[in-house]
Amino acid sequence: MKIQNTSSSEYLSWIKELKSKIQSAQLKAAVSVNKELLSLYWDLGKSISSKISESNWGTSVVEELSKDLKNEFPNQKGFSRTNLFSMKQWFEFYSASNNDIEKIQQLVGQIPWGHNLAIITKSETIEEALFYCNKTIENNWSRAVLINQISSDFYNRQGKAITNFNNTLPEPHSGLATETLKDPYKLDFLDLQEKILEKDIEAQLVKHITSFLLELGAGFSFVGQQVPIKIDKQDFYIDLLFYHIKLKCYVVIELKAIEFKAEFAGKMNLYLSAVDDTMKNESDNPTIGLLLCQSKSEVVAEYALRGMTQPIGIAEYELSKAMPKDLKSNLPTIEKIEKELATTLAKKS
C-alpha cells in the first residue's frame, strides 16, 4: 500500500482541516468547562450567603469550609478562603438586582472567573457591571484590556460625544453611530511634550495605532494618515481616515490642539462630502466625521452642528503627563491590587 506523501498539497490541506476541527473542539470544551465551573461557583456563593445569613454561623464558617473542600478535593483549585468569599460577594452583588437573575447568571457565565472578579470589584452599579460583561463578550477582551477599559471609565464615556446624527443619519444607523463615539477620549498612552502641535498628536496616534484602535473601540480599521482628496483642483489632506466595519462607513478624524471653533465643523462638512463622492461605494453608509479637540463649549458645538448636512461628532481628548520613573517603579501591580481587593471584600463579608 502506497503511503501518502506528507509534503503534498492534498495532505497539507487535509491536516490543516483536521487541526482546525481539533482547535474548534478544544475551544468549545474550554467554554463548556468555564460555564460549568462558574455555575458551580454561583451555587457555592448562593449557598454560603444563605447559610451565613439564615443559620447565624458567622463568616468563620467559610474558613472551615475551605479546609474541608481542600481535603476532599485536593487536586481541584479554587476553594481558598478568599475565593469562597469572592463567590459569595459575586452572588450577592447581582442578587440585589431587580433584573432577571437567571439571565444575569447566564450572562456572567460566559466570561472567565478573573474577568468576573474584576468587574464586580471595580463597577459601582449592577448596570455598569452588566455593561462590561456584554462588552467583554462582544469584543473578546482579555482581563488586562477589561481592567484598562474600566479604569478609563468607558461606561460613562460611551455615546457622550456631541453629534448631529439624529438629523443626518437614518435609524437605526444614527443610534449605532452615536453609541460608537465617546467623550472624552483618553490618549494617555501618547508620549508628548508640554507644548504640543496637531501634527505631534497625529504622529503619536499613528505610532501607537494599536492603543488608539483600542480606545476608539471595536470595528475601527485604520486606512491612512494625511489622506489626500482633491476638490476643484485644490488639494486637501485628512488627518486620519478609518473604516468602521460594523457601521459600514468611512470615519474621518480631524485633530485640533486647541478649543473647538465653529469653523472646524464647516471644514469637516467639506471633507465628508468629498469622501462620499470620491471614496464611498454604493454599499457603504454615509461617511462620519469626528472632531477631536483639546476642549469645547457644548453650546458652541451644538450650534455649529445644527446647520450641517453631514454627520459630525465633536469630542474632547485627555492627555496625561508621563510619571517619574522612580514613582512608576514603586506602584503596585494589577495582580497585587486585585489580591488586596479580594482580601478587603473577604474582611467586609
C-alpha positions, -999 to +999 in steps of 0.1 A: +000+000+000+014+034-010+019+059+018+007+094+011+035+120+006+032+142+036+045+172+016+018+170-010-008+198-012-036+173-007-021+161+026-013+196+038-049+207+031-062+177+050-040+182+081-050+218+081-087+209+082-081+184+110-061+209+131-090+234+126-115+209+139-094+200+169-089+236+178-126+243+175-134+213+197-108+225+223-123+259+223-158+245+228-146+223+256-129+252+273-161+273+270-181+244+284-157+239+313-158+276+321-196+276+322-198+245+344-171+260+368-190+293+370-223+276+376-206+257+405-192+290+418-226+307+416-242+278+436-215+278+462-217+316+466-255+314+469-253+286+495-226+303+515-246+336+515-277+318+526-261+298+554-243+328+569-275+350+568-300+323+579-281+300+602-262+326+622-229+307+616-208+338+611-181+343+585-157+319+603-175+290+587-160+300+553-125+292+566-137+258+579-155+251+546-123+259+527-103+234+547-129+207+542-133+212+505-095+213+500-092+180+519-120+164+499-108+177+465-070+181+468-065+183+431-091+210+424-082+246+428-105+275+437-115+266+473-094+290+491-110+312+518-105+343+497-121+327+466-151+314+486-157+349+499-154+361+463-181+336+452-204+349+480-197+385+470-203+377+433-237+362+440-248+389+464-237+417+441-260+405+413-288+392+435-295+427+446-307+435+411-344+438+400-334+422+367-340+385+358-314+368+380-313+337+358-305+358+327-277+375+347-263+342+357-263+330+321-246+363+310-218+362+336-213+325+330-199+334+295-168+351+308-138+338+328-138+340+366-110+365+367-130+388+345-160+385+367-140+394+398-125+425+381-160+436+371-177+433+405-148+448+424-144+478+400-180+486+390-201+509+410-236+496+399-251+464+385-259+482+353-222+492+349-211+456+356-236+441+331-223+467+305-188+454+309-199+418+308-216+424+275-187+444+261-162+416+272-183+390+253-188+413+223-151+423+219-134+392+234-114+414+258-086+399+278-086+406+315-059+433+311-079+451+284-111+448+305-094+464+335-080+491+314-114+499+300-130+500+334-101+522+347-107+546+318-144+549+327-156+536+293-191+530+307-196+567+314-179+579+282-196+559+255-222+577+234-214+611+251-199+630+221-220+659+208-234+649+174-260+658+148-265+621+139-303+622+147-307+648+119-283+634+094-285+596+097-315+572+094-324+549+123-310+525+134-277+537+119-279+570+138-282+553+172-254+528+165-232+557+153-239+577+184-230+548+207-198+543+188-183+577+198-171+587+233-163+619+252-137+624+263-111+602+245-083+590+268-050+594+249-027+589+280-006+563+260+009+592+240+044+604+247+041+642+242+060+673+253+043+701+272+038+722+241+021+701+215+010+706+179-017+688+160+009+671+138+026+658+170-006+642+182-013+627+148+022+612+145+019+597+180-015+582+173-002+565+142+029+553+161+006+539+188-021+528+164-029+496+183-036+516+215-056+542+196-078+515+179-085+500+214-095+534+226-117+541+195-135+508+201-144+476+182-149+479+145-124+506+136-099+498+108-071+522+100-070+534+064-044+561+064-028+593+076-028+626+057-051+611+031-052+634+001-085+644-015-089+668-044-118+693-046-120+715-077-082+712-084-074+720-047-056+695-026-068+688+009-055+663+035-075+643+060-056+638+093-067+603+099-091+581+079-107+549+093-133+525+081-159+511+106-167+475+098-200+473+118-213+507+107-201+501+071-188+536+066-157+557+065-148+577+095-128+609+091-109+621+123-096+656+125-073+666+154-072+700+170-047+710+197-069+739+207-105+746+218-133+738+193-141+766+169-173+767+148-154+768+115-139+734+122-174+719+116-176+736+082-143+722+070-153+687+083-186+690+064-165+697+032-143+666+038-172+643+044-189+654+012-157+648-007-151+614+008-187+604+000-183+614-037-148+600-043-143+570-019-176+557-007-191+527-025-228+522-031-230+496-003-213+520+022-233+541+046-227+579+048-192+589+060-190+601+096-167+628+109-151+631+144-135+663+156-111+657+185-104+689+203-085+698+234-116+714+248-150+726+237-180+747+246-210+724+244-233+753+234-210+764+206-206+728+194-243+722+193-250+755+174-222+747+149-236+713+141-272+725+138-270+736+101-246+709+089-258+684+064-231+657+071-230+635+102-204+650+126-194+643+162-173+666+185-154+653+215-125+662+237-094+643+243-074+640+275-036+636+278-017+625+308+018+636+317+044+608+320+050+596+355+085+599+370+103+566+366+111+563+403+074+567+412+062+543+384+085+516+396+070+518+431+034+514+420+017+481+428+010+457+400-026+448+389-022+414+405-013+429+438-042+453+437-066+425+429-053+404+458-057+433+482-093+439+469-102+403+474-088+404+509-108+436+517-140+420+504-134+389+525-130+410+556-161+430+549-182+399+545 
